[in-house]
């Protein structure tokens, strides 16, 4: 049975308990993507998705990776046209650590300019590689034709021109502007315990209403 709980800040927690499972999956789904961007900051949502893995006050980028490996789990994220997703999968016994890790990078990523200067080049390389992938190229051309002149017509990684002028402060401002309670759905499924569910409720109740 799927259960939905409205959290104080406006986020929703959607849970499905699976007693037969040995694992849990935690997801944070933010309603926001390319359609939130203008020409000047095209690609900022995707940039933010990359940057959350570069460290927090409690963890370096290496520690984020090491803590993921330590629980034998998977922590990742993706950006779509109208959605940004952050998720973790692990054995149910490791859920508290997965929640702590995913919550830390979601809420507390440092977004340092020095990290962005390096990550910008990674994303620009992704844009170049996409041009050599016929499937991605056709998709981008189709969106560009159907949504000509509109945000949805731009590719998710943005444009090289916009990325070259984008700063870490711009990324931080975008996070502040778009990441609030009513935009967020938190999903929890698998063999979680009542304490796990309560911990997830408490962690994401801190999201502001707007």
Secondary structure by P-SEA (a helix, b strand, c coil): cbbbbbccccbbbbbbbbccccbbbbbbbbccccccccccccaaaaaaaaacccccccccaaaaaaaaaaacccccccccccbbbbbccccccaaaaaaaaaaaaaccccccaaaaaaaaaaaaaaaaaaaacaaaaaaaaaaaaaaccccccccccccaaaaaaccaaaaaaaaaaccccccbbbbbbccccaaaaaaaaaaacccccc
